[in-house]
């Protein structure tokens, strides 16, 4: 008999795991909320004062993950409670957002501070898998080398518009990049093995800490952690680049699915008599509202530099073809968003990537169409909103992905970083 | 600033919560897996021998939730490890599955044993909300009165084909029952307040333990706990009654959505030029593959006693209209199942209710159509399977719902049950 895995928790909690859990909780809290008074931490975590004090002291003295500062003296009566501050400069990650024609690279500090950001263009001849891996690795190496001697690189996170196997960052299918069955995670780990801390995560033992995930999944993660979806635990994030993807968070947790491939909303069939999609099916949502579809409907040719923003501007200026294109798009947006709302009952549907530019002009129409049918109950509390992190949702999500292991086991992971030979 | 709720865990774990967590883990384990040797529990939970021994002794002596028995003497060399057995007769719940024309009522013991089951027909004139509440409450009272003096009723679970607000069991919309905005949970609690243990759960403080949920959600829960989805943590359960609902489990947890309304796959639009649905939209999945749609396509009138099974038999016997009906159904099944597979990347899509009868004859066609387009990666590991609990998935799910509180806090809830005056 295959034994069931009891849920919700797969394992008993041992005494020694309790401390790790609570250290993780505390560090994650200040990572997401920023500098926080001990009194607030006590109230928010339900742990008592002395436990919070001991945990904060551990994080500060053992690993320098946080420091404690006196609050402003004018903050109220009584003895002021110390403020726990994440060590932004000391613990950093490298984050990458791989696009069709550019790589965005950033250093992000503990607490989510954007410490550096650059756009590396991909010349038309150098967009193949190997070229992109080489350029990403070279950029990572350069950024890592610029870190100070007391600074730890806690990991690398990479967002890619692809169907990604979550276990090892293997790219199954990335039609817009032209990649299929490419070992992105393994290739980056191999290229960076001498430059990065060895934490044996995200791959075979002995490989450095490179994590790869789908860009829409990471956009959702970032908007949930520090964007428009803070405090909202049921969200759908739509990423419109050339294609269309969705990142979904249910009850505060990312929806992954069995192989990590969940959220392929771009290939939800909404119009069975519609256009043939790259995937082979007809009338996928992506063929109706992907940015390529919008540009084509508005009379642009692929690669002519048109953008959704430009189509929106043309429509506002009275261009009939652009207006018709947006009219059609709003029809199919309503069908697809309505389906997602019925299936996921989210509080927010977040329009990210180029879809942000679309939302303002189509929102009224989409909401009206959705209201004309479907279950009203799922729609009562849902709002359609633009992403708060602009075009950088996936980039910030890649940073969150890279920080995840440090946040899960602060002292354990920090100890492995401390023993790493600096590059 | 609205403070983010840190995730995955919303709170620190205190020393005293550790014991509750581990007691819960152990009791849930034997509830789902049945009698289990201590040695197995040690291996499966990761807790050590002495901890398991102490926890089992606590559950046994404090509340009589389990007993410990000697294993068969021929089970191997060395000192045999005691077997922890759930006390099936002592802790029971009442489970109800409310249908259009009947109520199924059952007593289920800890460990999932079906102790009694009966079908209570609903005469045509007595299918209104009040009549169904009265009959359900009367049945519950009768079943509770038949419990022995040493038997505890740990709660009541109710499955209903409706959009249900999870917090209090309020029915928002149940088109097939003809209900809208009906306080099912509150009405049952009020009707049973003197007959049931007061555990202040699922409603205002002081109300008895009645939990109400959507029948497809409960079908998924039961198939996951003790049906075909044991050990599979990403599943979609389809419930075909008159309408069509889905219960979805992601990463081992039920997908609920913001208000508890997630999984309304019946109102996913698959055919925008199709039939008008009761919800007001066109081409909802339910209008294409709901049992009403199948029967209509096969030439049956509503209420003429036709069933999906009969249509399948007619098609097998060569009836052209029945065959055409199934051909159309398999087309729309493929679209809808394909969409769910792309969105949820499940291991299993479970056909429950009347859809079980359909699966065998359409599976080949549906899988073939799905394979003709769409993302292959999501489809690699997915299987379409019939529910293992037959027509009782939702009933067993209602029992799991009723047991949930006892399993979450075994000694705490058992203590409140012990002080209840027996009816």
Contacts between the chains, C-beta under 8 A, distances in Angstrom:
chain1	res1	chain2	res2	distance
A	2	B	230	6.5
A	2	B	231	4.7
A	3	B	33	5.8
A	3	B	40	7.9
A	3	B	44	6.4
A	3	B	231	7.3
A	4	B	32	4.8
A	4	B	33	5.9
A	4	B	225	7.3
A	4	B	226	7.8
A	4	B	230	4.8
A	4	B	231	5.7
A	5	B	231	6.5
A	5	B	233	7.3
A	5	B	252	7.0
A	6	B	25	6.0
A	6	B	28	4.7
A	6	B	29	4.8
A	6	B	32	6.2
A	6	B	33	8.0
A	6	B	44	7.9
A	6	B	45	7.9
A	7	B	28	7.8
A	7	B	233	7.8
A	7	B	252	4.4
A	7	B	253	6.8
A	8	B	252	6.8
A	8	B	253	6.2
A	9	B	21	7.0
A	9	B	25	6.2
A	10	B	252	8.0
A	11	B	25	7.7
A	11	B	45	6.0
A	11	B	46	4.6
A	12	B	21	7.5
A	12	B	22	4.8
A	12	B	25	5.3
A	12	B	26	7.8
A	12	B	45	4.1
A	12	B	46	5.6
A	12	B	47	3.8
A	12	B	51	7.2
A	13	B	13	6.9
A	13	B	18	5.6
A	13	B	21	5.5
A	13	B	22	6.5
A	14	B	46	7.2
A	14	B	47	6.6
A	14	B	48	7.7
A	14	B	51	7.9
A	15	B	18	7.4
A	18	B	13	5.6
A	18	B	15	7.4
A	18	B	18	6.0
A	21	B	9	7.0
A	21	B	12	7.5
A	21	B	13	5.5
A	22	B	12	4.9
A	22	B	13	6.5
A	25	B	6	5.9
A	25	B	9	6.3
A	25	B	11	7.7
A	25	B	12	5.3
A	26	B	12	7.8
A	28	B	6	4.8
A	28	B	7	7.8
A	29	B	6	4.8
A	32	B	4	4.8
A	32	B	6	6.3
A	33	B	3	5.8
A	33	B	4	5.9
A	40	B	3	7.9
A	44	B	3	6.4
A	44	B	6	8.0
A	45	B	6	8.0
A	45	B	11	6.0
A	45	B	12	4.1
A	46	B	11	4.6
A	46	B	12	5.6
A	46	B	14	7.2
A	47	B	12	3.8
A	47	B	14	6.7
A	48	B	14	7.8
A	51	B	12	7.3
A	51	B	14	7.9
A	163	B	375	6.4
A	163	B	377	5.2
A	163	B	378	7.9
A	172	B	377	4.5
A	173	B	375	6.7
A	173	B	376	7.9
A	173	B	377	6.1
A	225	B	4	7.3
A	226	B	4	7.8
A	230	B	2	6.5
A	230	B	4	4.9
A	231	B	2	4.7
A	231	B	3	7.3
A	231	B	4	5.7
A	231	B	5	6.5
A	233	B	5	7.3
A	233	B	7	7.8
A	233	B	258	7.8
A	234	B	256	7.9
A	234	B	257	5.4
A	234	B	258	4.4
A	234	B	262	7.8
A	246	B	343	7.7
A	248	B	343	7.9
A	250	B	250	5.9
A	250	B	253	7.9
A	250	B	255	5.3
A	250	B	256	7.6
A	250	B	257	7.3
A	250	B	262	7.5
A	251	B	253	6.6
A	251	B	255	7.7
A	251	B	256	6.3
A	252	B	5	7.0
A	252	B	7	4.4
A	252	B	8	6.9
A	252	B	10	7.9
A	253	B	7	6.9
A	253	B	8	6.3
A	253	B	250	7.9
A	253	B	251	6.7
A	253	B	253	7.5
A	255	B	250	5.3
A	255	B	251	7.7
A	255	B	255	7.9
A	255	B	344	7.3
A	256	B	234	7.9
A	256	B	250	7.5
A	256	B	251	6.3
A	256	B	345	7.5
A	257	B	234	5.4
A	257	B	250	7.3
A	257	B	344	5.7
A	257	B	345	2.5
A	257	B	346	6.7
A	257	B	378	7.3
A	258	B	233	7.8
A	258	B	234	4.4
A	258	B	345	5.3
A	258	B	346	6.2
A	258	B	347	4.6
A	258	B	381	5.9
A	258	B	382	7.7
A	259	B	345	5.9
A	259	B	377	6.9
A	259	B	378	7.5
A	259	B	380	7.3
A	259	B	381	6.5
A	260	B	345	7.4
A	261	B	345	4.3
A	261	B	375	7.3
A	261	B	377	5.4
A	261	B	378	4.8
A	262	B	234	7.8
A	262	B	250	7.5
A	262	B	343	6.5
A	262	B	344	5.5
A	262	B	345	4.2
A	262	B	378	7.9
A	263	B	343	6.6
A	263	B	345	8.0
A	264	B	342	4.1
A	264	B	343	6.7
A	264	B	345	7.7
A	264	B	375	5.5
A	264	B	378	6.2
A	265	B	342	7.4
A	265	B	343	6.2
A	267	B	342	4.8
A	267	B	374	5.7
A	267	B	375	5.3
A	268	B	339	4.7
A	268	B	342	5.9
A	268	B	343	6.4
A	269	B	270	6.7
A	269	B	335	5.2
A	269	B	338	6.6
A	269	B	339	5.9
A	269	B	374	7.8
A	270	B	269	6.7
A	270	B	272	7.0
A	271	B	272	6.2
A	272	B	270	7.0
A	272	B	271	6.2
A	272	B	335	6.1
A	273	B	273	7.3
A	277	B	373	7.2
A	279	B	373	5.9
A	279	B	374	5.5
A	279	B	375	5.7
A	280	B	372	6.4
A	280	B	373	3.8
A	280	B	374	6.8
A	281	B	338	7.4
A	281	B	372	7.5
A	281	B	373	2.9
A	281	B	374	4.9
A	282	B	373	6.9
A	284	B	374	7.9
A	335	B	269	5.1
A	335	B	272	6.1
A	338	B	269	6.6
A	338	B	281	7.4
A	339	B	268	4.6
A	339	B	269	5.9
A	339	B	339	7.5
A	340	B	343	7.9
A	342	B	264	4.1
A	342	B	265	7.4
A	342	B	267	4.8
A	342	B	268	6.0
A	343	B	246	7.7
A	343	B	248	7.9
A	343	B	262	6.5
A	343	B	263	6.6
A	343	B	264	6.7
A	343	B	265	6.2
A	343	B	268	6.4
A	343	B	340	7.9
A	343	B	343	6.6
A	344	B	255	7.3
A	344	B	257	5.7
A	344	B	262	5.5
A	345	B	256	7.5
A	345	B	257	2.5
A	345	B	258	5.3
A	345	B	259	5.9
A	345	B	260	7.4
A	345	B	261	4.3
A	345	B	262	4.2
A	345	B	263	8.0
A	345	B	264	7.7
A	346	B	257	6.7
A	346	B	258	6.2
A	347	B	258	4.6
A	372	B	280	6.4
A	372	B	281	7.5
A	373	B	277	7.1
A	373	B	279	5.9
A	373	B	280	3.8
A	373	B	281	2.8
A	373	B	282	6.9
A	374	B	267	5.6
A	374	B	269	7.9
A	374	B	279	5.5
A	374	B	280	6.8
A	374	B	281	4.9
A	374	B	284	8.0
A	375	B	163	6.4
A	375	B	173	6.7
A	375	B	261	7.3
A	375	B	264	5.5
A	375	B	267	5.3
A	375	B	279	5.6
A	376	B	173	7.9
A	377	B	163	5.3
A	377	B	172	4.5
A	377	B	173	6.1
A	377	B	259	6.9
A	377	B	261	5.4
A	378	B	163	7.9
A	378	B	257	7.3
A	378	B	259	7.5
A	378	B	261	4.9
A	378	B	262	7.9
A	378	B	264	6.2
A	380	B	259	7.3
A	381	B	258	5.9
A	381	B	259	6.5
A	382	B	258	7.7
